[in-house]
Amino acid sequence: MQSDGDLHLQPVHARSAGTEARSGSRRRERHGSASLSQNRPFDRQEIAALIRRGEILAAYDIAHAALEGENAPPGAAYAAVLCLARAGALDFARSEYVRLGLAADEDADTIALGARLLKDVALASRGARRIAFAKASLRRYEALSGRFGGLYGAINAATMTLVAGDPAGAAQRATAVLQAPPPSGLVGEAAYYEAASRAEALFLVGDLEAARRRMEQALALAPRAYAAHASTLRQLEMLGQELGVDPAWLTPFRPPACAHFTGHIQNVCDESLRARIDEALRAERIGCGYGGLAAGADIVFAEALLEAGGELHVVLPIHRAAFVEVSIAPFGENWRERFERCMARAASVRYASQDPYLGDEQVFAYASQFAMGCAVLRAQTLATEAVQLAVWDGRAAHGPAGVSADMAYWARSGRRGVVIPIDRPQPAARVTTAAPPGSRAMKAMLFADVQGFGALRDDQIPAFMEGVMGRLAEVVEALQAPPIHIETWGDGLFLVFDQPIDAALAALDLLEAYRAVDLGALGLPRSLGLRIGGHYGPVHLGTNPLTKAPAVVGAHVVVAARIEPDAAPGSAYVSEALAGALATFHGDRVRCGYVGRTQGRKGFVATPIFNLSRA
C-alpha cells in the first residue's frame, strides 16, 4: 500500500487536507498560458515526489500542461484530478473527473480516486447530502474491493457504511477485514498502513483495547512517519465522532507537540534558564518550535531545541540585517555568533516583513502572531498539540509587542501555555525612531476574480455582470460583518475586513453562492470559475489622491493580490498569516489545509498558501 502522495491507491487514512492552484500572473488564464510547466515533460515519479512534499500547485501545473497537448500522456488526467482533490477543490475535481473520462475508467487507481472524491464530499457535508455521498462512495469502494481485493477498498467501505448511518453494517464489514490474511513482506510505511487499517477495523467492531494495541504495533513499524500517523489519527477522530467515543484514547499515539516560544531580550542568561528550558522541552514532548531569534531567551530556547533534535522554525519581524541591528548587535558579538549558528541550522526562516525597522512596534507583535499561527497550523497538520513556552519576568508589556502581549494573544485561543519565570532588572525602553506617518492597521483582505472572464464574447458581458457579479454583490450586502472597504473592476473584487474570520466567512459565502449560479442558463460557459485569494497583515489606510476615495495600500495588499491567481477555480486560498490566525482562534468554524506555494514572479518570493473550507 502506497503513501498518500503516490500516483497509486491512496492509503486507507489519506484525507485531502488542502487545496490546489494555478500559475500565471494576476490576469493570466491557465488555459492557453505560457507556463514554465508547459516546457517540462510529464513524469509520474516527479509528480508523486512533488505531492509527497506538499507542492500540489507545481504538480498540478505539470499534469495540466500535459493535458493541454495533442496527445496527453497516460496518467496525466488522473494526476491532475488527484491534485485538485488534495487541494480541496472538490467540485472542480469531480467535474474534471467526469470531463476527462475517468468516470468510465476501470483502472484500480481511477476507481479509488472516484471513491475518494465522493468520500471527501460526504465528510464535508451534513444531513441527507452526507448520507447520499457516503453511500455513493461506499459503492465505489465495494467495486474496488470486489475487483482488486486488498484492505484499502474493504476498510474504506466499512468506514463509509458508518458515515452512511449503518454502524452494524460497518462492524460487519470491519470483521471481514480482520479475517483477511495479512500480506507478507511489507516494511516501513506500507507495513504501518496495513497495521493501522486493522486498528481501524478493530475500532469499528468496538474492541477499543485491541485497537490500541494494534496502533502501538503500527507506530513501531514506522516511528517517524508523522504525516502517516496524522492521517490515521484524523481518520480515527472522525470515526470516534460518528460513534461518540472520547478521542482521549488517541493521545499516546500523537506526534511530538509544536511550540511557540517567546522570551525577553537580555544581555545575560544564566545556566539555570537553559536547564529549565531543557526540562520544559522534555516534559511537553516538543518536536518543533516557532518564534523569533532575538538575543536572550529566544536564542537560548533555539539552542536547546536544536540540541534536543527538534526542528527550529524562525520568524523574523523585519529583514535580517535590520533585525540584527535592532535585536542582536546591541547585546554583544557573542549573541551575534549564536544567532548566526541558529539561523544556519533552522529548518525554515520566515519574514513577517522585508522592510527596515522604522520604530513601529506593531511589526514585532505581528511577527509573534504569525509565529503562533504557524505553530498551530503545524500541530493541526500532525494531529498533535500546540503549546506556548514563555520566559517571562512577570511585567506587563508597555506596547503592542512583548512577552506578556504574546501570552495574552495565545491565551485567547484556549491553548495551554507554560511559563518559565525569570528575574531580571527593569529593562530600558527600546530606542525607536519616529514611526512612519499615516494610519496603519491590521486587516484581512480578499482578492477575487472569475477564471475565463477574459475569453467571454462582448454579447455575454451583460449577462455576466447581472447574473454573476449581481449575485456576488447580493452576498456581500448580506454579510453579517460587511467589508470596511470595497473596490471592483470588471470581474475583480477587493474586499477588506477588520477580522480574519469575517474575511474567511465572506470568501466561503461567495464561493457557495457562485456554485449555485446556473451559468448555462445565463448563456455563459460552465468552465467559468470563481477563485479567491486572502491575506492578513498591516496595511496603510489613506486616501487615493486621484479619486479622493478611501484607499487601502501597502506591501501586504500585494501579498493578497499575488495569491489569487494561484487559486484553483472554485477555491479560496489564503496566506500562512491568515491561515494561522484562523487556525488559532476559529478552528471550529473553518479549516486551512496546506497545498504548496505561490509561483515566485516579478521579484516576489514563493510563499506557502492554504485552502480555505468550512470545518
Helices and strands as residue ranges (DSSP letters): G 36-39, H 44-52, H 56-68, H 76-86, H 90-99, G 102-104, H 108-123, H 127-148, H 151-163, H 167-179, H 188-204, H 208-221, H 226-243, G 247-253, E 257-263, H 271-283, E 286-291, H 297-307, E 311-316, H 320-327, G 329-331, H 333-345, E 348-351, H 362-382, E 386-392, H 403-411, E 417-421, E 439-451, G 453-455, G 458-460, H 461-464, I 465-469, H 470-478, E 485-489, E 492-497, H 500-515, G 520-522, E 529-543, E 550-553, H 555-563, G 564-566, E 571-575, H 576-586, E 590-597, E 608-614
